[in-house]
């Protein structure tokens, strides 16, 4: 790789990284705001909140990376064209196909990243989110005990907390336990904490009173305590969860178990997801070829690039939307996956043909004439500006 190739390669990848981080960060914030109730209503820490919401980042990168590459290539080509470097390299003997080489290297790096994310990182992140969510949902101490509400955990067990304080402290705890028909226990504590260990989950109450009403006795027994552990293991057991299609690794999609209930119910979605994983690394090549085909030919600074930029955006956007449509149709029509493969290879082949042939994308003459005539009509309608 020569010095020019290294310069273009580094510029493209640096722009790609900056754009990818920016777009992913913006979209991640919008997704993370949906889970803000983890801290406000379920009493989770900031570490748990950030941990759960950050696991969705690989799935976002999987969609954003090809688009970020397209924007990075457009930025690099526009920079080279503005500084007249493309014309100088063309005059020095660089053909458009030769100039495409460093962009191709950068595309290979992005495609490898996308392939790794599609096959392992994205499903692994979604799997961890589902597992974490199942643990939180199954934990009564964080999900059911809401401040100011009476939570009936069992038919004869009611618990209420006044508020959640920093550090996981529960303030103003009330417990009414009638599970034993021979006695009724009422507990009022100033505050308490949650303790989880190998033996189970406990609500550790501090500075409170325990009142026990025994059957056959007239007066209750009142006990003041400084520390009392209330067993909550029965209500804090984890629950099983079923992995969805997006949580499966690529090898699990290639050979699903015939006894898998999800596969038996949704075989078409397994097929569509598998093809999406295979097609994900091809989109960077298609986007790179189309973008360079529209913007990579030598132009002077007097020639407008607006039409080429608009054409590249339209081509990339149309290709991605058609891909989404084919993916949806693949669920019921297996041949739709073949159409998507042909469409991507046609886009790559068409873009490479335009690059090798040196096709310059310019607006049609008829379109320019129509625009000029429209401008003249507008000027006649509103009147030409008076001469100075």
C-alpha positions as CSV (number, residue, x, y, z in Angstrom):
1,X,0.0,0.0,0.0
2,X,1.5,3.3,-1.1
3,X,1.6,6.6,0.7
4,X,-1.5,7.9,-1.2
5,X,-3.4,4.7,-0.4
6,X,-2.5,4.9,3.2
7,X,-3.6,8.6,3.3
8,X,-7.0,7.8,1.8
9,X,-7.4,4.6,3.9
10,X,-6.7,6.4,7.2
11,X,-8.9,9.4,6.3
12,X,-11.8,7.1,5.3
13,X,-11.5,4.9,8.4
14,X,-11.1,7.9,10.7
15,X,-14.2,9.6,9.2
16,X,-16.1,6.3,9.5
17,X,-15.2,5.9,13.2
18,X,-16.3,9.4,14.0
19,X,-19.6,9.1,12.1
20,X,-20.3,5.7,13.5
21,X,-19.7,6.8,17.1
22,X,-21.8,9.9,16.6
23,X,-24.8,8.2,15.0
24,X,-24.7,5.3,17.4
25,X,-24.5,7.6,20.4
26,X,-27.5,9.6,19.3
27,X,-29.7,6.6,18.6
28,X,-28.4,4.8,21.8
29,X,-29.6,7.8,23.9
30,X,-33.1,7.6,22.4
31,X,-33.2,3.9,23.1
32,X,-31.7,4.3,26.6
33,X,-34.4,6.9,27.6
34,X,-37.0,4.1,27.3
35,X,-35.3,2.2,30.1
36,X,-34.9,5.0,32.5
37,X,-37.6,3.5,34.7
38,X,-35.1,0.9,35.7
39,X,-33.6,3.5,38.0
40,X,-36.7,5.5,38.9
41,X,-39.3,2.8,39.5
42,X,-37.4,-0.4,40.0
43,X,-34.6,0.9,42.2
44,X,-31.7,-0.3,39.9
45,X,-28.3,1.4,40.1
46,X,-26.7,3.5,37.3
47,X,-24.4,0.6,36.6
48,X,-27.3,-1.8,35.9
49,X,-29.0,0.9,33.8
50,X,-25.9,1.5,31.7
51,X,-25.1,-2.2,31.5
52,X,-28.5,-3.2,30.1
53,X,-28.8,-0.3,27.7
54,X,-25.3,-0.6,26.3
55,X,-25.8,-4.2,25.3
56,X,-28.0,-3.0,22.4
57,X,-25.1,-1.0,20.8
58,X,-23.8,-4.0,18.7
59,X,-27.3,-4.4,17.1
60,X,-27.3,-0.6,16.3
61,X,-23.8,-0.7,14.9
62,X,-24.9,-3.6,12.6
63,X,-27.4,-1.3,10.9
64,X,-25.5,2.0,11.1
65,X,-22.0,0.8,10.0
66,X,-22.8,0.5,6.2
67,X,-24.5,3.9,6.2
68,X,-21.5,5.5,8.2
69,X,-19.1,4.0,5.6
70,X,-21.1,5.6,2.8
71,X,-21.0,9.0,4.5
72,X,-17.3,8.6,5.2
73,X,-16.5,7.7,1.6
74,X,-18.6,10.7,0.4
75,X,-16.7,13.0,2.8
76,X,-13.3,11.7,1.8
77,X,-14.1,12.1,-2.0
78,X,-15.6,15.5,-1.5
79,X,-12.4,16.5,0.4
80,X,-10.2,15.2,-2.4
81,X,-12.3,16.9,-5.0
82,X,-12.4,20.3,-3.2
83,X,-8.6,20.2,-2.9
84,X,-8.3,19.2,-6.6
85,X,-6.4,16.1,-5.5
86,X,-8.6,13.7,-7.6
87,X,-7.7,15.7,-10.8
88,X,-4.0,15.7,-9.9
89,X,-4.0,12.0,-9.3
90,X,-5.9,11.4,-12.5
91,X,-3.4,13.5,-14.4
92,X,-0.6,11.5,-12.8
93,X,-2.1,8.3,-14.2
94,X,-4.5,7.2,-11.4
95,X,-7.6,5.7,-13.0
96,X,-10.8,5.7,-11.1
97,X,-10.4,2.0,-10.5
98,X,-6.9,2.5,-9.1
99,X,-8.2,5.3,-6.9
100,X,-10.9,3.0,-5.6
101,X,-8.3,0.6,-4.1
102,X,-7.8,2.3,-0.7
103,X,-11.6,2.6,-0.3
104,X,-11.9,-1.1,-1.0
105,X,-9.5,-1.8,1.8
106,X,-11.4,0.3,4.2
107,X,-14.6,-1.4,3.1
108,X,-13.1,-4.8,3.8
109,X,-12.3,-3.7,7.4
110,X,-15.9,-2.5,7.9
111,X,-17.3,-5.7,6.3
112,X,-15.2,-7.9,8.7
113,X,-16.5,-5.8,11.6
114,X,-20.1,-6.2,10.5
115,X,-19.7,-10.0,9.9
116,X,-18.4,-10.5,13.4
117,X,-21.1,-8.4,15.0
118,X,-23.8,-10.1,12.9
119,X,-22.6,-13.6,13.8
120,X,-21.8,-13.2,17.5
121,X,-21.8,-9.8,19.1
122,X,-25.3,-8.6,18.3
123,X,-27.1,-11.8,19.3
124,X,-24.9,-12.2,22.4
125,X,-25.9,-8.7,23.5
126,X,-29.6,-9.3,22.8
127,X,-29.3,-12.6,24.7
128,X,-27.8,-10.9,27.7
129,X,-30.5,-8.2,27.7
130,X,-33.2,-10.8,27.8
131,X,-31.5,-12.8,30.6
132,X,-30.9,-9.6,32.6
133,X,-34.5,-8.4,32.1
134,X,-35.8,-11.8,33.2
135,X,-33.8,-11.6,36.4
136,X,-35.0,-8.1,37.2
137,X,-38.6,-9.0,36.3
138,X,-38.5,-12.1,38.5
139,X,-37.1,-10.3,41.5
140,X,-40.0,-9.1,43.6
141,X,-37.8,-6.9,45.7
142,X,-37.0,-4.7,42.7
143,X,-40.0,-5.1,40.5
144,X,-43.1,-5.4,42.7
145,X,-42.2,-3.4,45.8
146,X,-43.1,0.1,44.6
147,X,-42.9,3.1,46.9
148,X,-46.3,4.0,48.4
149,X,-48.1,0.9,47.2
150,X,-49.4,-2.2,49.0
151,X,-47.9,-5.2,47.3
152,X,-49.7,-8.5,47.9
153,X,-47.0,-11.1,47.3
154,X,-49.1,-14.0,48.5
155,X,-52.7,-14.4,49.3
156,X,-51.9,-13.6,53.0
157,X,-48.7,-11.5,52.7
158,X,-48.7,-7.8,52.2
159,X,-45.7,-5.5,52.1
160,X,-45.5,-1.7,51.7
161,X,-42.5,0.7,51.5
162,X,-42.7,4.4,51.8
163,X,-39.7,5.3,49.6
164,X,-36.4,4.1,48.1
165,X,-33.4,6.1,49.3
166,X,-29.8,6.2,47.8
167,X,-27.7,3.2,48.5
168,X,-30.6,0.7,48.1
169,X,-32.2,1.7,51.5
170,X,-35.9,1.1,51.8
171,X,-37.6,3.5,54.2
172,X,-40.9,3.1,56.1
173,X,-41.5,-0.7,55.8
174,X,-44.8,-2.3,56.7
175,X,-45.3,-6.1,56.6
176,X,-48.5,-8.0,57.3
177,X,-48.0,-11.7,57.4
178,X,-51.1,-14.0,57.7
179,X,-49.7,-17.1,56.0
180,X,-49.7,-19.1,59.3
181,X,-53.4,-19.7,60.3
182,X,-52.3,-20.0,63.9
183,X,-50.8,-16.5,64.1
184,X,-50.7,-13.1,62.5
185,X,-47.5,-11.1,62.4
186,X,-47.3,-7.3,61.7
187,X,-43.9,-5.6,61.4
188,X,-43.2,-1.9,61.2
189,X,-39.5,-0.9,60.6
190,X,-37.9,2.5,60.1
191,X,-35.7,1.3,57.3
192,X,-34.2,-1.8,55.7
193,X,-32.0,-3.2,53.0
194,X,-32.0,-6.1,50.6
195,X,-29.5,-8.9,51.2
196,X,-28.8,-11.7,48.6
197,X,-26.5,-14.6,49.2
198,X,-26.2,-18.3,48.5
199,X,-28.9,-19.2,51.0
200,X,-31.5,-16.8,49.5
201,X,-32.9,-13.3,49.5
202,X,-33.7,-11.5,52.7
203,X,-35.4,-8.2,53.6
204,X,-33.2,-7.0,56.5
205,X,-35.3,-4.7,58.7
206,X,-33.8,-2.3,61.2
207,X,-35.2,-0.3,64.1
208,X,-38.7,-1.6,64.3
209,X,-41.5,-3.4,66.1
210,X,-42.9,-6.9,65.6
211,X,-46.5,-7.6,66.8
212,X,-47.6,-11.2,66.9
213,X,-51.3,-12.2,67.4
214,X,-51.6,-15.9,68.3
215,X,-54.8,-17.8,68.0
216,X,-56.5,-18.4,71.4
217,X,-54.7,-15.5,73.1
218,X,-56.3,-12.2,73.8
219,X,-53.3,-9.9,74.0
220,X,-50.6,-9.7,71.3
221,X,-46.9,-10.1,71.9
222,X,-44.9,-7.0,71.0
223,X,-41.2,-7.2,70.3
224,X,-38.9,-4.3,69.6
225,X,-35.9,-5.2,67.5
226,X,-32.8,-3.5,66.2
227,X,-32.3,-5.9,63.3
228,X,-34.6,-8.6,61.8
229,X,-34.2,-10.7,58.6
230,X,-37.4,-11.5,56.8
231,X,-37.0,-14.4,54.3
232,X,-38.0,-13.4,50.7
233,X,-36.4,-16.3,48.9
234,X,-39.7,-17.7,47.8
235,X,-40.5,-14.6,45.9
236,X,-37.1,-13.9,44.3
237,X,-36.5,-17.0,42.3
238,X,-35.3,-16.6,38.7
239,X,-37.6,-17.6,35.9
240,X,-36.9,-19.4,32.6
241,X,-36.9,-17.5,29.4
242,X,-37.0,-18.5,25.7
243,X,-34.5,-17.2,23.3
244,X,-36.0,-15.3,20.4
245,X,-34.7,-15.4,16.8
246,X,-32.5,-12.3,17.2
247,X,-30.8,-13.8,20.3
248,X,-29.5,-16.9,18.3
249,X,-25.9,-17.1,17.1
250,X,-25.5,-17.7,13.4
251,X,-24.5,-21.3,13.9
252,X,-27.7,-21.8,15.8
253,X,-29.7,-20.4,12.9
254,X,-27.8,-22.7,10.4
255,X,-28.8,-25.9,12.3
256,X,-31.7,-25.3,14.6
257,X,-32.9,-28.2,16.7
258,X,-36.0,-29.8,15.1
259,X,-37.5,-29.9,18.6
260,X,-37.1,-26.2,19.2
261,X,-40.6,-24.8,19.8
262,X,-39.7,-21.4,18.4
263,X,-38.3,-23.0,15.2
264,X,-41.4,-25.2,14.8
265,X,-43.7,-22.1,15.2
266,X,-41.7,-19.6,13.1
267,X,-39.5,-21.4,10.5
268,X,-39.8,-18.6,8.0
269,X,-38.4,-16.0,10.4
270,X,-35.4,-18.3,11.1
271,X,-34.8,-18.4,7.4
272,X,-35.1,-14.6,7.0
273,X,-32.8,-13.9,9.9
274,X,-30.2,-16.3,8.6
275,X,-30.1,-14.6,5.2
276,X,-30.0,-11.2,6.9
277,X,-26.8,-12.3,8.8
278,X,-25.2,-13.5,5.6
279,X,-26.1,-10.4,3.6
280,X,-25.0,-7.9,6.3
281,X,-21.3,-7.9,5.3
282,X,-22.3,-7.4,1.6
283,X,-24.0,-4.1,2.2
284,X,-20.7,-2.2,2.9
285,X,-19.4,-3.3,-0.5
286,X,-22.6,-2.3,-2.3
287,X,-22.7,1.1,-0.6
288,X,-19.0,1.8,-1.3
289,X,-19.2,0.8,-5.0
290,X,-22.3,2.9,-5.6
291,X,-21.0,5.9,-3.7
292,X,-17.6,5.9,-5.5
293,X,-19.3,5.4,-8.9
294,X,-21.3,8.6,-8.4
295,X,-18.6,10.7,-6.7
296,X,-15.2,9.3,-7.6
297,X,-14.8,10.5,-11.2
298,X,-12.5,13.5,-11.8
299,X,-14.3,16.9,-11.8
300,X,-13.2,20.5,-11.8
301,X,-14.2,22.7,-8.9
302,X,-16.5,24.5,-11.4
303,X,-18.6,21.4,-12.0
304,X,-21.4,20.9,-9.6
305,X,-21.5,17.6,-7.6
306,X,-25.0,18.1,-6.1
307,X,-26.7,15.8,-8.6
308,X,-24.1,13.1,-8.0
309,X,-24.5,13.4,-4.3
310,X,-28.2,13.2,-4.5
311,X,-28.0,10.3,-6.9
312,X,-25.7,8.3,-4.5
313,X,-28.0,9.0,-1.6
314,X,-31.0,7.9,-3.6
315,X,-29.3,4.7,-4.8
316,X,-28.1,3.7,-1.4
317,X,-31.4,4.5,0.3
318,X,-33.4,2.7,-2.3
319,X,-31.1,-0.4,-2.1
320,X,-31.5,-0.6,1.7
321,X,-35.2,-0.1,1.6
322,X,-35.6,-2.8,-1.0
323,X,-33.4,-5.0,1.2
324,X,-35.7,-4.5,4.2
325,X,-38.7,-5.3,2.0
326,X,-37.1,-8.5,0.7
327,X,-36.2,-9.5,4.2
328,X,-39.9,-9.2,5.3
329,X,-41.1,-11.2,2.2
330,X,-38.5,-13.9,2.9
331,X,-40.5,-15.0,5.9
332,X,-43.2,-16.4,3.6
333,X,-41.5,-16.5,0.2
334,X,-38.0,-18.1,0.2
335,X,-37.3,-16.8,-3.3
336,X,-37.3,-13.3,-1.9
337,X,-33.9,-14.0,-0.4
338,X,-32.5,-14.9,-3.8
339,X,-33.8,-11.6,-5.1
340,X,-32.0,-9.8,-2.3
341,X,-28.7,-11.5,-3.2
342,X,-29.1,-10.7,-6.9
343,X,-30.0,-7.2,-6.1
344,X,-26.8,-6.7,-4.0
345,X,-24.5,-8.4,-6.5
346,X,-26.1,-6.3,-9.3
347,X,-25.5,-3.1,-7.3
348,X,-21.8,-4.1,-6.7
349,X,-21.3,-5.1,-10.3
350,X,-23.0,-2.0,-11.7
351,X,-21.0,0.2,-9.4
352,X,-17.7,-1.5,-10.4
353,X,-18.6,-1.3,-14.1
354,X,-19.2,2.5,-13.7
355,X,-15.9,2.9,-11.9
356,X,-13.9,0.9,-14.5
357,X,-15.6,2.6,-17.4
358,X,-15.1,6.0,-15.9
359,X,-18.7,6.9,-16.2
360,X,-19.4,10.5,-15.1
361,X,-22.8,10.9,-13.6
362,X,-24.2,14.2,-14.8
363,X,-27.8,15.5,-14.9
364,X,-29.6,14.9,-18.2
365,X,-29.5,17.8,-20.6
366,X,-33.3,17.7,-20.9
367,X,-33.6,18.0,-17.1
368,X,-31.2,21.0,-17.1
369,X,-33.1,22.7,-19.9
370,X,-36.4,22.2,-18.0
371,X,-34.8,23.7,-14.9
372,X,-33.5,26.7,-16.8
373,X,-36.9,27.3,-18.5
374,X,-38.6,27.0,-15.1
375,X,-36.1,29.6,-13.7
376,X,-36.8,32.0,-16.6
377,X,-40.6,31.7,-16.1
378,X,-40.2,32.5,-12.4
379,X,-38.1,35.6,-13.3
380,X,-40.6,36.8,-15.8
381,X,-43.5,36.2,-13.4
382,X,-41.9,38.2,-10.5
383,X,-40.0,40.6,-12.7
384,X,-36.2,40.9,-13.2
385,X,-34.3,43.0,-10.7
386,X,-33.7,46.5,-11.9
387,X,-30.3,47.4,-13.2
388,X,-28.1,49.4,-10.9
